Amino acid sequence: MTAPHRMLEYVRETPQALEKTLRCQTAVEAIAARAAQRGIQRLIVVGSGSSYTAALIAEPSLTYHGRLPTQVLEPVELAFLAPRLVDSRTMVVAVSRTGSSGHVIQALIDAKERGALAVGMTGNPDSALARHAEFPLFTQEGPEEAFPTTKSVMTCAGLLIRLGLALARKDDTEAVATLGELEAFPAKLSIALPGLEHEVQSAIPWIMAHDQAAVAGTLSNFGAAMEGAMKIQEAAGLPACGYSTDGLLHGAVGTLDARWLVIVLATHNDRDATGDLLRVVRALGAHTMSIVEPDLGSRLDDEPTLDLGFRIDTFIAGLASLTPLHLLSYYLAVARNIDPDSPLGTKTVLRAIRPPVKERADSL
């Protein structure tokens, strides 16, 4: 069936895009070998917007399996911190789907000048980011012309996780198990996607009754929560914010009331913290919705629940949460009479986020 908008078409293409992107063994192993050769001791991932949230999804795996102290930064942060963080023992991975984000490209150039191992991750092999990278890594999502990116978020996050697993010790049996889960994930998502889409469509009338949304998750689901909140606001125009599960429980939860919808991304590993959050949210009169692994929704005794349909490794749980959040953003936009491919203010935003790289960048 032909999708009525490109955004929905791209969401439906996500499993295939990720499966193609994960055929990257040679590239990631080459980077891992160079990192070992150079004695890399720190990893910094830099990106903006959804490239940043994709990196947040991958950060737990990069830290745990990759065994390197890992920081996810925006370009302006890295520019400020670089004098003490970036040197010849640092690997900087700059992420930009188009490869044309001026600030991200400049961050990579500056890192190279400080002696860092410079990796550029992009979906555009002909881009400036690819040219300036010592090691380019290419995602395989193909064209994505809708302003709210979806399948490229999945491919960037998945490729970063794959890089972290390549950096793992050879005897890391947990990393081997996670790699198996990651490689099996696109097929699982492809099977589950039609059911998830139907569940999201069914929930939209209820979601429409709310004026604001919060999305919360733990570990890789924290990055997915930040991405989901961004897409709900970006595509559907509904004010939304992302939190860690504990961050919402111990921070902004007191401001919630019946106008709020709180979407929690839950796994069996964080169900206790999630249950605590849900009880407080409901006591304050706000409404809740959960995206969960099988058999978990009944334990949380939640309001509308989206069951993923399969269990998932904790370190890649954020990947599983992306598609239902993207579908929710899409169908909410349509229900609010917003064109999800080109939301209000798109041209203004694009002019602001794609500034030219400094002149000296073209001479390097």
C-alpha positions in Angstrom: 0.0 0.0 0.0 1.3 3.4 -1.0 2.0 5.7 2.0 0.2 9.1 1.9 3.3 10.9 3.1 7.0 10.4 2.7 7.5 10.3 6.5 5.3 7.2 6.8 7.0 5.6 3.8 10.4 6.1 5.4 9.3 4.7 8.7 8.1 1.6 6.9 11.5 1.3 5.2 13.3 1.3 8.5 14.0 -2.4 9.0 15.5 -2.8 5.5 17.6 0.4 5.9 19.0 -0.9 9.2 19.7 -4.4 7.8 21.7 -2.9 4.9 23.6 -0.5 7.2 24.7 -3.4 9.5 26.6 -5.0 6.6 29.6 -3.0 7.8 31.9 -5.5 9.4 35.0 -4.5 7.3 34.6 -0.8 8.0 34.0 -1.0 11.7 36.7 -3.6 12.2 39.2 -1.3 10.4 38.3 1.5 12.8 38.7 -0.7 15.8 42.1 -1.9 14.6 43.3 1.7 14.1 42.0 2.7 17.5 43.9 -0.2 19.1 47.0 0.7 17.1 46.9 4.3 18.2 46.1 3.5 21.9 42.8 5.5 21.8 41.7 6.2 25.4 38.6 8.4 24.9 35.6 8.4 22.5 33.6 11.5 21.7 30.5 11.4 19.4 29.3 14.7 18.1 26.1 15.5 16.3 23.1 17.8 16.3 19.3 17.2 16.4 18.5 13.6 15.6 22.1 12.7 15.1 22.6 13.7 18.7 19.7 11.6 19.9 20.9 8.6 17.8 24.2 8.9 19.6 22.5 9.0 23.0 20.8 5.7 22.1 24.2 4.1 21.3 26.1 5.7 24.2 25.5 2.9 26.8 26.7 0.2 24.3 29.7 2.3 23.3 30.7 2.8 27.0 29.9 -0.7 28.2 31.1 -2.9 25.3 33.6 -0.4 23.7 35.4 0.0 27.0 36.2 3.6 26.3 35.1 6.6 28.3 32.4 8.0 26.0 30.8 11.4 25.7 28.0 12.5 23.4 28.3 16.2 22.7 26.8 18.8 20.5 29.3 20.8 18.3 29.2 23.9 20.4 30.0 21.9 23.5 32.9 20.1 21.8 34.3 23.4 20.6 34.5 24.7 24.2 35.8 21.5 25.7 38.2 20.3 23.0 41.3 22.0 24.3 41.3 19.5 27.2 39.4 16.6 25.8 40.7 16.1 22.2 44.2 14.9 21.5 46.0 12.0 19.7 44.5 9.5 22.1 40.9 10.6 21.3 38.6 9.2 18.7 35.9 11.7 17.5 32.9 10.3 15.6 31.0 13.2 13.8 27.5 12.2 12.8 25.4 14.0 10.1 22.9 12.2 7.9 23.4 14.6 5.0 27.1 15.2 5.7 26.4 18.9 5.2 25.9 20.2 8.8 28.5 22.9 9.0 29.1 22.8 12.7 29.5 19.1 12.7 31.9 19.2 9.8 33.9 21.9 11.5 34.0 19.9 14.8 35.6 17.0 12.8 38.1 19.3 11.1 39.1 20.8 14.4 39.5 17.3 16.0 41.8 16.3 13.2 43.9 19.3 13.8 44.3 18.3 17.4 45.5 14.8 16.3 42.3 12.9 17.0 41.3 9.8 15.0 38.5 11.3 12.9 35.5 9.2 11.9 32.6 10.7 9.9 29.2 8.9 9.8 26.8 10.0 7.1 24.4 8.7 4.5 26.0 10.7 1.8 29.3 9.4 0.4 29.9 12.6 -1.6 29.5 14.9 1.3 32.0 17.3 2.9 31.9 15.2 6.1 32.9 12.1 4.2 35.8 13.9 2.5 37.2 15.3 5.8 37.0 12.0 7.7 40.0 9.8 8.1 37.5 6.9 8.3 34.1 7.5 6.8 31.2 5.2 7.9 28.1 5.2 5.6 24.6 4.5 6.7 22.4 2.9 4.0 18.9 4.4 4.4 18.8 6.0 1.0 16.9 9.2 0.3 15.0 10.8 3.2 13.3 14.0 2.1 10.8 14.5 4.9 11.9 17.1 7.4 11.4 14.9 10.5 14.0 12.2 9.9 13.1 8.6 11.0 14.9 5.8 9.2 18.2 7.6 9.3 18.0 7.9 13.1 17.7 4.2 13.3 20.6 3.6 10.9 22.9 6.1 12.7 22.1 4.6 16.2 22.5 1.1 14.9 25.8 1.8 13.2 27.1 3.5 16.3 26.1 0.4 18.4 27.8 -1.8 15.8 31.0 0.3 16.2 30.9 -0.1 19.9 30.7 -3.9 19.6 33.6 -3.9 17.2 35.6 -2.1 19.9 34.8 -4.8 22.4 37.4 -7.3 23.6 37.4 -10.5 21.6 36.5 -12.5 24.7 33.5 -10.3 25.6 30.7 -12.9 25.4 28.1 -10.3 26.3 29.1 -8.3 23.2 28.8 -11.4 21.1 25.3 -11.9 22.4 24.3 -8.3 21.8 25.7 -8.4 18.3 23.5 -11.4 17.6 20.5 -9.5 18.9 21.4 -6.5 16.8 21.7 -8.5 13.6 18.4 -10.3 14.3 16.6 -7.0 15.1 15.7 -5.8 11.6 13.8 -9.0 10.8 11.9 -8.8 14.2 11.0 -5.2 13.6 9.8 -6.0 10.1 7.4 -8.6 11.4 6.2 -6.4 14.3 5.8 -3.2 12.4 2.3 -3.6 10.9 0.9 -4.5 14.3 2.6 -1.5 15.9 1.3 0.8 13.3 -2.3 -0.5 13.9 -1.9 0.0 17.7 -0.6 3.5 17.3 -3.5 4.5 15.0 -6.0 3.1 17.5 -4.4 5.2 20.3 -4.4 8.6 18.4 -7.9 9.7 19.4 -7.0 9.3 23.1 -3.6 11.0 22.7 -5.3 14.0 21.0 -7.0 14.9 24.3 -3.7 16.0 25.7 -2.0 19.4 25.5 1.6 18.3 26.4 3.7 15.2 26.4 6.7 13.9 28.2 8.7 10.8 27.1 11.0 8.9 29.6 13.3 6.0 29.4 16.5 4.5 30.8 19.9 3.7 29.2 19.4 3.4 25.4 15.8 4.2 25.9 16.8 7.6 27.3 18.1 8.5 23.8 14.9 7.2 22.3 12.9 9.3 24.7 14.8 12.4 23.7 14.3 11.5 20.0 10.6 10.8 20.5 9.9 14.1 22.3 11.7 15.9 19.5 9.7 14.2 16.8 6.3 14.7 18.6 7.0 18.4 18.8 8.8 18.7 15.4 6.3 16.8 13.3 3.0 17.1 15.2 3.5 20.5 16.9 2.6 19.2 20.4 4.9 20.6 23.1 7.0 17.7 24.4 10.1 17.0 26.4 12.3 14.0 27.0 13.7 12.7 30.2 15.4 9.8 31.8 13.0 7.7 33.9 14.7 8.8 37.2 15.1 12.4 35.9 11.4 12.8 35.4 10.5 11.1 38.7 12.9 13.3 40.7 12.6 16.5 38.7 9.7 17.9 36.7 7.1 15.4 37.7 5.5 17.8 40.1 4.2 20.0 37.3 2.1 17.3 35.7 -1.7 17.4 35.6 -4.5 16.0 33.5 -3.4 17.9 30.4 -0.2 15.8 30.2 0.5 12.5 28.5 3.6 10.7 29.9 5.0 8.0 27.6 7.3 5.6 29.3 9.7 3.3 27.4 10.0 0.2 29.7 12.1 -3.0 29.7 12.1 -5.8 32.2 15.4 -4.4 33.6 13.9 -1.1 34.6 10.3 -2.1 35.4 10.6 -1.1 39.1 11.8 2.4 38.4 9.1 2.7 35.7 6.4 1.5 38.0 7.4 4.1 40.6 7.2 6.8 38.0 3.8 5.6 36.7 2.3 5.6 40.2 3.4 9.2 40.9 2.3 10.4 37.5 -1.2 8.9 37.9 -1.5 10.3 41.4 -0.9 13.8 40.0 -3.8 13.2 37.5 -1.7 12.9 34.4 -2.2 10.1 31.9 0.3 7.5 30.9 1.1 5.3 27.9 3.8 2.6 27.8 5.9 1.1 25.0 7.0 -2.3 26.5 8.4 -5.7 25.9 6.0 -8.7 25.9 4.4 -9.6 29.3 5.4 -6.3 30.8 2.4 -4.1 30.2 0.2 -6.1 32.6 2.8 -5.8 35.3 2.8 -2.1 35.0 -1.0 -2.0 35.0 -0.8 0.8 32.5 -3.3 2.8 30.4 -2.8 2.3 26.7 0.2 0.0 26.1 2.1 -0.6 22.9 3.6 -4.1 23.0 6.7 -4.4 20.9 6.0 -8.1 20.3 9.5 -9.3 21.1 12.1 -9.2 23.9 15.1 -7.0 23.3 18.7 -6.7 24.7 18.9 -3.7 27.1 21.6 -2.1 25.1 19.6 -1.9 21.9 16.1 -1.4 23.5 16.2 2.2 22.3 16.2 1.0 18.7 13.0 -0.9 19.3 11.3 2.1 20.8 12.1 4.4 17.8 9.6 3.0 15.3 6.5 3.3 17.6 7.5 6.8 18.6 8.0 7.8 15.0 4.7 6.3 14.0 3.0 8.1 16.9 4.6 11.4 15.8 3.4 10.8 12.2 -0.2 9.9 13.0 -0.5 12.6 15.6 0.6 15.2 13.0 -2.0 13.9 10.5 -4.7 14.1 13.2 -3.7 17.6 14.0 -3.9 18.6 10.2 -0.2 19.2 9.9 1.8 18.1 6.9 4.4 15.7 8.6 6.8 16.0 5.6 7.1 19.7 5.9 6.0 21.1 9.3 5.5 24.8 10.0 8.8 26.7 10.0 10.8 24.0 8.1 12.6 26.4 5.7 13.6 28.8 8.5 15.0 25.9 10.6 16.9 24.5 7.7 18.6 27.9 7.0 19.6 28.0 10.7 21.0 24.5 11.1 23.0 24.3 7.8 25.4 27.2 8.1 28.5 27.2 5.8 31.7 25.6 7.1 34.5 28.1 7.7 36.5 28.9 4.5 39.5 27.1 5.8 37.6 23.8 5.9 37.6 23.7 2.1 41.3 24.0 1.9 42.1 21.1 4.2 
